[in-house]
């Protein structure tokens, strides 16, 4: 199967998947909360449940992909997305909405980033980093594409109609693309066997590095508006500047694709992990005033975090290879997905308790710890 066709299909399905799962409460959350009797902001707890379950299921899904190929697994993910969104559309209370979020968590494990990365890894290690970067570029456009579409659907049909329309899109668009364009497993494929059921030391260190960086990164990104506002900008400016973190991430991914991966993935990730604490500490030590330091922080942090999105799977391929990628990635990335789910919920109370300056300093320490863990993984390899 032609790599370009696989990449294009996965780009579309990742935009749909992330847009109708992770980004859905950003548009439909207030209406959902009013209708279901939830307190303001509680719709985002569904994202924590969704990602937490996806992380728990990642090792199992990885073994499924190595045994059966990404095609049937991701196709099942499309159907599961449709079922979960359908259940959410008819939910009458928070308990039923919770059940729908759990179904969507299963769908996320079957059809989102780790499954898509495994499908690309099946195409071989050659040019894998470029393909991963292009897929990350497409995924970065998810909110840009889906937020206006969800808002228009809500205006026309209400939030329930918008969610139901999302379910139909998974069946009519994502499911056919997964069935027609995603590679099947090679004949006689078997999941990778890990000695003693444990990852080798280099991959355990790598998993710890990624989990620490993601715990910090998801916390900062999800609370960026609150953080920039707490640094001293008025709310309108804070929202405007915080919104630029997305374009900065996409720009970083594009630069890596254009650059052709001249440096190794581990070296590139190390540079990004050095840039992050510098960005985090910039509003605290830069003598340029908060009006300039806060935007500089947002843009530089966005660049570094955008690079890390691509480097996580690229480093894994560099230190492990593509044989049995899905099984190993499921074990490596399970703590990472759990950290992504926990980070935003942990950081907001910390921000209010200790203030923006102390919260940024603690985040910088966390990123430096992830850099140390990454270097240990590289030396162990």
C-alpha positions in Angstrom: 0.0 0.0 0.0 1.3 3.4 -1.0 2.7 5.4 2.1 1.2 8.7 0.8 -2.3 7.2 0.7 -1.9 5.7 4.2 -0.7 9.0 5.6 -3.4 11.1 4.0 -6.2 8.7 5.3 -4.7 8.7 8.8 -4.5 12.5 8.7 -8.2 12.8 8.1 -9.2 10.2 10.7 -6.9 11.7 13.3 -8.5 15.2 12.8 -11.9 13.6 13.2 -11.0 11.5 16.2 -9.3 14.2 18.2 -11.8 16.8 17.2 -14.8 14.7 18.3 -13.2 13.5 21.5 -10.5 15.6 23.2 -11.7 18.9 21.7 -15.4 18.4 21.8 -16.0 19.9 25.3 -14.2 23.1 24.2 -17.3 24.0 22.1 -20.2 21.9 23.3 -19.2 21.7 27.0 -21.3 24.6 28.3 -24.5 23.4 26.7 -23.8 19.8 27.8 -23.3 21.0 31.4 -26.5 23.0 31.5 -28.5 20.1 30.0 -27.0 17.4 32.2 -27.0 19.4 35.4 -23.2 19.6 35.7 -21.2 22.4 37.3 -19.3 24.7 34.9 -16.1 23.0 33.7 -17.1 19.5 34.7 -17.5 18.4 31.1 -13.7 18.3 30.9 -13.6 15.5 33.4 -14.8 13.3 30.6 -11.4 13.9 28.9 -9.6 12.8 32.0 -11.6 9.6 32.0 -11.2 9.1 28.3 -7.5 9.5 28.2 -7.0 7.5 31.4 -8.8 4.5 30.1 -7.0 4.8 26.7 -3.7 4.7 28.6 -4.7 1.6 30.5 -5.8 -0.2 27.3 -2.7 0.8 25.3 -0.6 -2.4 25.9 -3.6 -4.6 25.0 -4.3 -2.6 21.9 -0.7 -2.7 20.9 -0.7 -6.5 21.0 -3.9 -6.6 18.9 -2.3 -4.3 16.2 0.9 -6.5 16.0 -1.2 -9.6 15.7 -4.1 -8.4 13.4 -2.7 -5.2 11.9 -3.9 -1.6 12.3 -6.7 -1.9 9.8 -9.2 -4.0 11.7 -8.3 -2.4 15.1 -8.7 1.2 13.8 -11.9 0.2 11.9 -13.3 -1.1 15.2 -12.2 2.2 16.8 -14.4 4.1 14.2 -17.4 2.0 15.1 -16.7 2.4 18.8 -16.4 6.2 18.4 -19.8 6.2 16.7 -21.3 4.1 19.5 -19.8 6.3 22.2 -20.9 9.6 20.6 -24.4 8.1 20.0 -24.6 7.2 23.7 -23.5 10.7 24.6 -26.1 12.3 22.4 -28.9 10.5 24.2 -27.5 10.8 27.7 -30.0 12.2 30.2 -27.7 12.5 33.2 -24.1 12.6 34.3 -24.0 8.8 34.9 -25.0 8.0 31.3 -22.6 10.7 30.1 -19.8 9.0 32.1 -20.6 5.6 30.5 -20.4 7.3 27.0 -17.0 8.7 28.0 -15.7 5.3 28.9 -16.8 3.9 25.5 -15.0 6.9 23.9 -11.9 6.0 25.9 -11.9 2.5 24.3 -12.4 4.2 20.9 -9.4 6.5 21.6 -7.2 3.5 22.4 -8.2 1.7 19.2 -8.1 4.6 16.7 -6.1 7.6 17.9 -2.4 8.5 17.9 -0.7 5.4 19.1 -2.7 3.2 16.7 -2.0 5.6 13.9 1.7 5.7 14.7 1.8 1.9 14.7 0.2 1.9 11.2 2.9 4.2 10.0 5.6 2.1 11.7 4.4 -0.9 9.7 5.5 0.9 6.6 9.2 0.6 7.8 11.8 2.6 9.6 13.0 4.4 6.5 11.4 7.9 6.4 9.3 7.0 9.5 10.2 10.2 11.3 9.0 12.3 8.3 5.7 10.4 8.2 5.2 10.8 11.9 5.9 14.6 11.6 3.4 14.9 8.7 0.8 13.0 10.8 1.4 15.3 13.8 1.0 18.3 11.5 -2.5 17.0 10.5 -3.4 16.2 14.0 -2.4 19.7 15.1 -5.1 21.1 12.8 -7.9 19.2 14.6 -9.3 22.0 16.6 -9.0 24.4 13.7 -11.2 22.1 11.6 -13.6 20.7 14.1 -14.3 23.6 16.4 -16.0 25.7 13.7 -17.9 22.6 12.4 -19.1 21.7 15.9 -20.2 25.2 16.6 -22.1 25.4 13.3 -23.8 22.0 14.0 -24.7 23.1 17.5 -26.3 26.3 16.2 -28.3 24.3 13.7 -29.2 21.2 15.7 -28.3 21.8 19.3 -25.4 20.0 21.1 -27.1 16.6 20.9 -27.5 16.9 17.2 -23.9 18.0 16.8 -22.7 15.0 18.8 -24.9 12.7 16.7 -23.6 14.2 13.5 -20.1 13.5 14.7 -21.0 9.8 15.2 -22.3 9.6 11.7 -19.1 11.2 10.3 -17.1 8.4 12.0 -19.2 5.8 10.2 -19.3 7.5 6.8 -15.8 8.9 6.6 -13.4 7.4 9.2 -14.5 3.8 8.9 -14.2 3.6 5.1 -10.8 5.2 5.2 -9.5 2.8 7.9 -10.8 -0.2 5.9 -9.5 1.0 2.5 -6.2 2.7 3.3 -4.7 1.3 6.5 -2.3 -1.6 6.2 -3.3 -5.1 7.4 -1.0 -7.3 9.4 1.6 -9.3 7.4 0.8 -13.0 7.1 1.8 -14.9 10.3 2.4 -11.7 12.3 2.7 -12.2 16.1 2.9 -9.6 18.9 6.5 -8.8 20.1 7.6 -10.9 23.0 9.3 -8.9 25.8 11.7 -11.0 28.0 10.0 -11.7 31.3 7.1 -9.5 30.3 9.1 -6.4 31.0 10.6 -3.7 28.8 14.4 -3.6 28.5 16.0 -0.9 30.7 16.4 1.7 27.9 12.7 1.6 27.1 11.7 1.8 30.8 13.9 4.9 31.2 12.4 6.3 27.9 8.8 5.7 29.2 9.6 7.5 32.4 11.1 10.4 30.5 8.1 10.7 28.3 5.6 10.4 31.2 7.4 13.1 33.2 7.5 15.5 30.2 3.8 14.8 29.3 2.7 15.3 32.8 4.2 18.8 32.8 3.4 19.5 29.1 -0.3 18.6 29.3 -0.6 20.6 32.5 0.9 23.8 31.0 -0.9 23.5 27.6 -4.4 22.9 29.1 -4.1 25.8 31.6 -2.2 28.2 29.3 -4.9 30.9 29.4 -5.1 30.8 33.2 -1.3 30.8 33.5 -0.7 33.7 31.2 -3.4 35.7 32.9 -1.9 34.9 36.3 1.4 36.2 35.1 -0.2 39.7 34.8 -1.8 40.1 31.4 -5.4 41.1 31.2 -7.8 38.3 30.1 -8.3 39.4 26.5 -4.5 39.6 25.8 -4.0 36.3 27.7 -6.5 34.5 25.6 -5.0 35.9 22.4 -1.4 35.0 23.2 -2.3 31.6 24.7 -4.1 30.7 21.5 -0.8 31.1 19.6 0.6 28.0 21.3 -1.2 25.8 18.7 0.3 27.5 15.6 3.7 27.4 17.3 3.4 23.7 17.8 2.4 23.2 14.1 5.3 25.4 13.0 7.8 23.3 15.0 6.5 20.1 13.4 6.7 21.6 10.0 10.3 22.7 10.5 11.2 19.2 11.6 9.6 17.8 8.4 11.3 20.3 6.2 14.6 19.8 8.0 14.6 16.2 7.0 15.6 14.9 10.5 19.3 15.7 10.1 19.9 15.2 13.9 18.9 12.0 15.7 15.5 11.9 17.4 17.1 11.6 20.8 19.4 14.6 20.2 16.4 16.7 18.8 14.3 15.7 21.8 17.1 16.7 24.2 17.3 20.2 22.6 13.5 20.6 23.0 13.7 19.5 26.6 16.4 22.2 27.2 14.3 24.8 25.5 11.2 24.1 27.6 12.6 25.1 31.1 14.2 28.2 29.5 10.7 29.1 28.2 9.1 28.3 31.5 11.6 30.5 33.5 11.5 33.3 30.9 8.7 35.3 32.6 10.5 35.0 35.9 14.0 36.2 35.0 13.8 38.0 31.7 14.3 41.8 32.2 12.0 42.7 29.3 8.7 43.1 31.2 5.8 40.7 31.4 4.1 42.2 28.3 7.0 40.8 26.2 8.1 37.9 28.4 4.7 36.2 28.5 4.3 36.0 24.7 7.9 34.9 24.3 7.2 32.1 26.8 4.1 31.0 24.9 5.7 30.9 21.5 9.0 29.2 22.6 7.2 26.7 24.8 4.8 25.9 21.9 7.8 25.3 19.6 9.4 22.9 22.0 6.2 21.0 22.8 5.4 20.7 19.1 8.8 19.0 18.5 8.2 16.6 21.4 5.0 15.4 19.9 6.9 14.0 17.0 10.0 12.9 18.9 8.2 10.6 21.3 7.4 7.9 18.6 10.6 8.8 16.7 12.8 8.2 19.7 11.0 4.9 20.3 11.7 3.8 16.8 15.3 5.0 17.1 15.9 3.0 20.3 13.8 -0.1 19.5 13.1 -0.3 15.7 9.8 -1.1 14.0 9.5 -4.8 14.6 6.7 -5.4 17.1 6.3 -1.6 17.4 2.7 -1.6 18.5 3.2 -4.0 21.4 6.2 -2.2 22.7 4.7 1.2 22.2 1.6 0.2 24.1 3.8 -0.6 27.1 6.0 2.5 26.7 3.1 4.9 26.1 0.6 3.7 28.7 2.1 5.9 31.5 2.4 8.7 29.0 -1.3 8.7 28.3 -2.1 8.5 32.0 0.1 11.5 32.6 -1.7 13.4 29.8 -5.0 12.7 31.6 -3.7 13.7 35.1 -1.6 16.8 34.3 -4.3 19.4 33.6 -6.3 18.4 36.7 -3.3 18.5 39.0 -1.8 21.8 37.7 -4.8 24.0 38.0 -5.1 23.6 41.9 -1.3 24.0 42.1 -1.5 27.3 40.1 -4.1 28.7 42.4 -2.3 27.5 45.6 1.2 28.7 44.9 0.9 31.3 42.2 2.2 31.4 38.6 5.9 32.0 39.4 6.2 29.0 41.8 4.1 26.8 39.4 6.4 27.6 36.5 9.5 26.9 38.5 8.2 23.5 39.6 7.2 22.7 36.0 10.8 23.6 34.8 12.2 21.2 37.4 9.9 18.5 36.1 11.1 19.0 32.5 14.7 18.9 33.5 14.0 15.6 35.3 12.6 14.3 32.0 15.7 15.4 30.1 17.9 13.5 32.6 15.8 10.4 32.2 16.0 10.6 28.4 19.8 10.9 28.5 19.9 7.8 30.8 17.8 5.9 28.3 20.2 6.9 25.5 23.3 5.9 27.4 21.6 2.6 28.4 20.9 1.9 24.7 
